């Protein structure tokens, strides 16, 4: 898939030794000027802070601030500083961007989660912002790291992420002062010095045109206010016109007027020279999620072929309008300083209907790519093979590994696309399809547990759309999914509230599956909270619902869950009655292994109730059924259970026989000592029906 571009979006986090996903055109090999600023910043790292001067130990990491307008080279300066001092921070460099391309601040919760992921730490799905930032500070307490926070919107964003470790360093990049952070060291940027600015211009034009007319070059630098982004645009303009004189371009820029930022004037001149097709694509790139674009995104936005989009993107990169992003697949980023200009142009030159159509095409293409990404994991399925065969070649992945790599790298941009689609509000049908396809692809490649934090965010978006559009069925599904993730991370009370809300939504939608599932889950939540009476009551309601629909497997499972609740509450007679019903139900549906497990639990409760002889007979019956089911581990576990029961009944010889039988069944897997045998038995058994779910 050479023509399939892959990108990232949202907060960008890398460890030591890795380059950020996007940075200024001035890389470490091209960095120019800022010598004085670099020396001041390095001196500030070692300079005593206010706490040190007052005789107190610094409570937190030092914060250096690089302030400047977009396009001033502020990120390039921060990256150069990081490159020069990174060796002093043995635990690496962490990077995060704190503002979306559209100017929206990135939620601190998302940034903290991304930083924890960079440290190879997994935060619970749905965890609150305070919990995540606290976990991040704890993780950094024993580390010496350099934290680069790019494009900070305000002081609160930065303050929440500052490590409580004096050995760490925070370098923040912002448009202005970060009022409220104590002892911050600001470095305010203007333009480059004239010599460095002329040298930067010469890298695009060549030295001859600069040498021939140095005054014109200095005049052009002055018109551009020595701003790196403006110089990059005019330098690219000159590089595409080898016969144009520097003085001609300076004159052309002056005709744009003296008012307005220099970057705006440079952009207007460069944009005016674009072919109409390239100009249209450039304007529509302002719609790309997270400011990241690949050939598929660009071709969908414009409605052209993928190869045409790939060629046009390369041309736009050569003209300084987009920048290549270092990644396994070809992709580009629209510089943040140009996005407001592109949005303004798009609003003035493109009709609203055309913009809506471009968004719809982009979402539709993303849905199809996600469907292809998932379908390649199901190559054993005939429908999946047919679906793949029917897709255009450009949308197909060569292997499951390639699809997983694409999804992993592209995931942040895909999540940004979902957020933008939901926020737009005009394309909710496509947004719902996108989120469904994204969930399925992530589960297929990463698994539910590994993808839980991202899935939690997607389900919240689904809930937003369902509530806005008054879709009770989708609302019930989203609430159930969110509640399941809450329950898995220990937020049982929150999960219980969501299960109850899902029940109301399921009843409103007259959705029998959601209604029965919600009732059973409410019972499970109460059982987790230790309220076994309410748990049994809700399981009973779910059982009645399943009985009316003759859902026999679910009925048998619910008998087991009711029995478990009664067992915990000490109501052994009720528990025995329900375990017998569960065993009978599984026998009717032909699930022999589940029948053996139910009989095993029945024997356990009989033993609790002081009926050892009955327990022995039931356990023997369970052993027979496990043998018929050919469930080796369950068979061995029940042999051990039977041996323990015989020992308690005073028959050690028979107990030894059954232990030897378990040894023959499991061989080397059987634990040797008695305590290990108990652990082994517990591991092999299903102790309650809830585990069967």
N, C-alpha and C positions, 0 to 999 in steps of 0.2 A: 504494500500500500504506500508507494512512494509519494502519491499525490494527496495523502491524507495527513493533514497537519494536526499536531497535538499541542495543547497548551495548558497553562495553569492560570488561576485567578484568585481573587480574594487576598487574604494576607499571605505573603510569601515568606517561607521560613526555610533557612538552610543552616547546615552545621559548618563547623570550621573546615576550610579547604574547598567549600563549594561556592560557586558564584551565584549571586542572586538571580532570580528568574528574569528580571528586567532592570537595566540600569542605563545611565546616560551613555551617549555615544563616546564620551571620554572614558575609556576603560583604563585599567591600570597601566597598559602599555602606551596609552595616548594622553594621559593626564597632563594638563598644562597649567602653569601658573599656580596661584593660591599658596605660594611658598610661605608668605607671612601668616596666613590663616592656619596652615598646617602646624607651623612652629608654635603658635599661640595655643592651639588645641592640645598639642602634646605637652606643652608646659602646664596647662590647666589640669592635666591628669595627675601630675605630681604635686601640684600646688596644694598647700594646706587649706582645708576647708574651715568654715566658721566653727564647727564643733571642735576641730583640732585646736584652733586658736583659743577656744574657750576652755580647753583642758578636758573635753569630753571625747569619748570614743565615737567615731562616725557610725550612726545607726543604720545607714543604708548605702547603697552603691552611689558613686558619683555620677552626676548627669551632666553631659555636655550637649549644648544646643547649637545646631546649625540652622539659622533662620534665613530665609530668602524666598523670593517669588518663584513660582514654577518656571523652569527654563533657565534659572540662574546657575545651574550646575551644582545645586546643593547636595543632591544625592551622590553625584560623582565625587565631591569633596569628602562626604561621609565615607564612601567606599574606599577612597584613597587613605583616609585616616585609619580605617579598620585594617586595611592591608598592611600598613606600616607598624601597627601596634598589636596585631593579632597574636604574635608569638608570645606575648606576655600573658595570654589567657589560655592556659593549657586545655581547658574544657571546651574550647571552641567558640564559634561566633553564631549567634542566633539572630535571624532577621525577620521582621514582620512589617507589612505595610498597613497603616492604620486608617486609611481612607480609600473608599471605593473610587473608581474612575469618574463616577458622576458626582463626586464630592460628598457622598454620604459616609459618615464615620462608621468604621467597622466595629461591630459590637465587641466589647472587651471579652465577653465570654468566648467568642469565636477565636479571637487572637490568642487568648490563654490556652485554649484547646490545641491550636496549631503549634504553639511553642512547646507544649507538653509532648505532642506527637514527635516534634523534632528531637526531643530528649528521649524518645522511645518509651514514653510513659502514656498509658491509656487512661483517659478520664471517663468517668461514668456517663452514659448517655443521659442528656437532659439535666446535667448538674448545673446548679445556679452559678452566677458569675462570681460571687464571693467565694464559693467553695473552690472554683477552678483557679482563681488568682491565689488563694491561700495554698493550694496544692502546688502551684508553680513556684511560689516563694519558698516552700519547703524543699522542693526539688533543687532549687538554686542555692540553698543554704550551705550545701557542702561542695559547691562547684565554684570555679573561677571562670566566668564567661564574659564575653562582650556582647551586649544586646543592642542591635541597631534597629531603632523604631523609625521607619520612614513615613513621611507625609502625615504627621500627627495633626489631628484636627483641634485638639484642646489639651489642657494640662491634665484633665481627669483621666484621659486615655493613657497617658504616660505614667502618671502617678500610680495607677492600679497595677502596673507591671514592673515597677522598680524593685529589684531584689533587696532583701534585708541583709545584704552581705557587702561589707566595704570592699572586699576583694574583687567585686564585679564592676563593670563599667557600662553605663547606658549612653549611647549616642543617639540623640533624638533629632529628627529633621522636621521642621515646621515652617509655616509661612510667617510666623511672628513669635512674640515672647510667650513663654509658658508660665503665666502668672499663677502662683500658688505652689510651685515646686521650690522648696528651699534650696539655696546654695547652687542653683543651676548656673552653668557657665555658658553664656551666649556668645555666638560668633555670627554676626550679621553680614550677609553677602550682598555685594553689588555686582558690577560687571567685572570681567577679567581686566588685568592690566593690559595696556595697549600692545606691548610686545607679544604677550601670550595670545591675545586676540588675533593679531595679524598672523602669527604662526599657525593658529587654528584655521584661519581662512586659507592660508597657503597650502594646507594639506588637501584642500578640495580643488583649488585653482591651479596648483603648481607654483613653483618659485618664480618662474619667468614673469608672469603677469604682476606679481607683487613687486619684483625688482624693477620692472619697467616703470611703474607708477606707484611708488610707495605712499605718496601723499593721498592718492585716490583710495588706496587700501586703508589708510588710517581714517580717511573720511567715512568710508563704508563702515568701519568698526564703530566710529562715533555715532553714525545713524542707527546702528543696531544696539547702541548702548552697551557694547561689548558683552552682550548676553550670549552664552554658548548656544542655546537653542535657536536664536535668530541667526547667528553666524552659520550654524549648520545648514539652515534652509537656504540662505543666500549663497553659501559655498557650494551646495549641491546644484543650485540653479546655474552657477558659473561653470561647474564641472561638466554640465550637459551642453554648454554653449562655449566651446573652446575658442571661438573667434570673438566673443563678446568681451569688451573691456570692462575692468572693474569700475572705471569712472561712469560708464553707461548705466551700470546697475545702480550706482549711487544716485545718479540723476533720476532714474526710474523710481527709486524709493522716496526721493524727495517730493516727487509729484503726488505721492500718496498722502502728503500733508505731514505736518509736524505734530499733530495731536494723536493721542493714543499710544499704547505701548509699542515699543520697537518690534516685539515679536508679532504683533497683529499686522503691522505693515509688511514685514518680511513674509509672513504667511500669505497675505493677499497677493503679493507679487508672484510668489512661487505657485500658488494655486491657479492663478490666471493663465499660466502657461500649460496646464494639464489638458490632455485630450478629454473630450466630454465624457467618454465611458470611464476613464480613470478618475475624473473629478466626481462622477456620481458614486463610484465605489468608495472613494475616500470619504465623502459625506456620510454614506450609510455605515461606514465602519464605526461611527459614533454609537450605533445600536448594538455593537458586539458586546456580549457579557464580559464583565471584568476588563474591558478594553483589549481583550486578546482575540486574535483572528487567525484563522487558517484558511486554506483554499476552499474547503467545504462551506465554512461560514460566509466567506466573501461571495462565493458563487450563488449561495442561497439568497443572500441579501439583494444582490443585483439581478439574479435570474439568468446567469450565464453559465457556460461550461466550467467544470472544475479546473481544467488545464488553462483556460483563459484567465480565470481568477488567480491561479498560481503565478502566471506571467505578469499580470498587472500588479500583484502584491510585490513581486521582486522589483518592478520598476518604481513603485512608490517608496520602497525601502531605499533604493538608490538615490531618490530625490529628498530623503530625510523626513518623509511624512510618517513612516512606520519604522520600527526597529526590530531586527531579528531577535528572537528569544532563544537562548541556549536550551535545547531540549532534544529528546530522541527523534522528534519529527519536526519538519519545517513549520514554523509558526512565527507570528509577529505580534508586536504590541504597539498600540497607538500611544505616543507620549502623552502623559497626563496634561501637559501644558497646552496641547493642541486640541484636546477633546472639547473644551468649551467653544472654541472657534468652529469646530466641525458641527457641533450641535446647532449653533446659531445659523450657519450656512444651510444646514439641512432644513431647519424650520422655515427659512426664507425661500429656498429654491425647490423644495420637494413638497408635494401635496400631502396632507394628513392621510388620505386614503392610500397613497403610495407607501408611506412609512408603515402603516398598519399591515399592508400586504408584505412588505419586506420582513417585518417581524414574524409574520405568520409563516413565510417561507423558511426563515431561519429555524423556527421552532419545529416545523415539520421535518426539516432535514435532520435536526438533532434527534428527534424521535426515531427516525428511520435508522440512523447510525446506532442508537442504543438498542434497537430491536435486532440489528445485525450482530452487535456485540454480544447480546445474550444468546441469539440463535446458534452461534458457532459452538457454544458449550453443549448443545443438545443434538450433536451430529448422529446419535443413535436413533433419533426420532424422525420418522418419515415426514411429518408435517414441517419439522424444523429444516430438514434438508430441502424440501420443496420451497420453503420460504426463502432460504438462502439462494437457491438457484434462480429464483424469480427477481432477485435484487440486482440493480446495475452493478457492474464490476467495481466501480469507484466506491461503492458503499460496503463492499465485502472485505472482511479481514482474512489474511492468509492462514492464521492459526489462532487457537484459543489463547496462546501466550501473547500474541500481538494484540489481540482484543483486550486482554487484561492490562497490558502495559498502557495501551491508549486510554482505557478507562481510569487507570490510576493517575496518570499524568494530567488528564483532562478533567478529572473529577471536580476540582474547585471551580473551574469555569462552568461546568454543567450545573453545579449547585447554584452558582450566581445566575445562570440562565433561568432556573426554576424560580428563584426569588424575584427576578425582574418580571417574569411572566405573570406571577401572582400579583405583584404590585401594580402592573399595568391595568389589570381588571377588565380589559376588552377582549382577551383571548383565553378565557377561562377553560374552554373545552380543550384547546391545545395544551394549556398549562397542565390540566389533569392528565392528559395522555403522556406528556413529558415526564411528570413525576412518577406515574405508574411504570413507564419504561425504565426510568432511572433506578427505581427501587428494585425492579426485577433483575436488571443487569448487575447491580452491586451485590445482590444476594447470590446470584449465580456465580460470580467471580470471587467474591471475598467472604461470603457467608454472613448470616444475620448478626452473629455476635461481633465479628470484626468491624462490620459496617454500622453497628448500632448508633454511634453518635451522629453520623450523617443521616441515617434513616429517621432518627428522632426529629431532626430539623425538617426533613421532607414531609413527614406526617403532620407536623404543625402547619406547614404550608397548605397541605390538602385540607386540613380542618378549616383554615381561613377561607378557602374557596368554597367549601361545603356550606359554611355558615353564611357567607355572602350571597351565595346562589340559592340558599334554602334547599339543600339536597340532603335529606335526613339519612339516606342509605350510606352515602359517602361520609357523612359526619359520624355515623356509628362506626364505620370501618376505621376511620382515622383515630377516633377515641379509643377503640379497642387496641389498635397498634401502639398508641402512645402509652396506654395503661400497662400493656405487657412490658414495655421497656422500663417504665417506672417501677413495676413490680420486681423486675430482674435486678435493678440497682438499689433495692431496699426502700424505695419511697412508696411503701404499701398504702399509707393513708391517701396520698395523691392518686395512686392507682385506683383505690376504691371509689373515690369521687368520680373519676373518669369512667369506670365501669358502670356506675349508676347512670351517668349522663348518656353513655352508649346504649344502655337499656331503654332509656326514654326515646332516643333517636331511632332505635330499632323498632320499637312499637309504633312510632309515628310513621315510619316507612313501611310497616307491616312486613318486616324482613324476619322470617322465622329463624334463619341462621344467626343473625346478629342478636336477636332477642335471647335465644337459648344460650349462645356463647357468653353474653353479658351476664346472665343469671348465674351461670356456672362460675364465671370469673369473680363475681361479687362474693360467692361462697368461698372461693379460694383465698380472696383477700381477707375475709373475716377469719378464716382458719389460720392464715399467716399471722394475724394480729392476736391470736389466742382466744377468739370468741367462738368457741366450737358450737354453741347452741345456734347462733345466727348462721354459722357456716352450714350446719345440717339443714336448717330451714331453707336457705337459698339453694342448696343442692336439691332439696326436695321439690322446690318450684321448678328448677331446671329439669328434674326427672319427669314431673308431670307434663311439661312442655314436650319433652322428647317422646313420652308415651303416646301422646295424642297424634304424633307424626310417625309412630312405629319405627323410630330410628334405633334399632336394636343394639348396635355396638355402643352407641352413646348411652343408652339406657343401662347397659351392663357396667360401663365405666362409672356412671353416676351412682349406681348402687355401691360401688367400691368407695367412692369419695364420701358418701353418707356414712358408710361403715367406719371409715377412718376418723371422721369427726366424732362419731359416737364413742369410738375407742379412746380418743384423747380426753373426752369428757367423762370417761369411766362408766358409760352405759353399755356394758358388755352384751346384754341380751339383745339390745337393738343392733349393736354392731354385728353379732353373729347372724341375726336374721338377714341383714343386708349383704353380708359377705356370701351367704348361701344363695341369695338372689343374684349376686354378681356372677358367681360360679355357674349357676344355671343359665344365665343370660349368655355368657361366653360359650357355653356348651351348645346352645341353640344356634349360634352364628358360626360354630365350627372353629373357634379360636382356641386350640388346645393349650397353647403355652399360657395364654391369659387365664384360662380356667385353672391351670396348675398354680399360677401365682395367687389367684383368689383363694384357692384351697389352702395354700401356704399361709396366707394372712388369717384365714379362718382358724387354722390350727394355732397360730400365735395368740389370737384372742381367746380361744378356748383355754389355753394355758394361763393367760392372765386371769380368766374367770375361775380358775381352780378346778379345771376338768382335764387332768393330765391324760387319762385313758382315752377320752374323746379326741384330744389333741394328737395323740399317737396314731390313732386310726385315720384321722384326717390327713396327717402328715404323710402316712404311708400311701394314701390315695393320691396325694399331690405328687409324690415321687413317681408313681405309675404314669400319671398324666404327663409329667415332664419328660419321662422316658419316651412316651409315644410322640411327644412334640419334637423330639430330637434336639432339645435345648440343653446342650451339654453343661453349660455353667449353672443354669437353674437346677438341673438334675443333681449336680454335685453339691450345690448349696443346700438343697433339700435333704440330701443324704447326711450332711453335717448337722442340719437342724434335727433330723431324726435321731442321730447319735446323741446329741445333747439332751433330747427329751428322754431317751432310754436311760441315760446316766442318772437323770433326776428321778426316774422311776426305779432305780436300783438294779439295772441290768447292764453292767459295764461290758460284759462279753459281747452282747448284741451291739452295743455302742461301737466297740472296736471294729466289728464286721462292717458296719456302715461307714466308718471313717476310712477303712481300707478300700471300700467301694468308691468313695469319693477320690481317693488317691489314684485308683486305676482310671477313673474318668478324666481327671485333670492332669495326671502325671506330674511333671515338674512345676506346674502352676500352683499346686497346693502348698500353702504355708506350712512350715514344720512345727512351730510351737503352738501352744493352745491359744494364746492371745492373738496370734496371727491368724489362726483358724477362724476365730470370731470375726476378725476384720474381713477375712476372705468371704465368709458367709454373708456378711452385710453387703459386701461389694457385689456379690452375685445376685442377691435377692432384690426384688422390688418390694420395699417394705410397706408401701401404701399405694392405693390406686391412683393417687395424684401423679405418681411418677410414670404411670402408664400413658398419660395424656399425650 
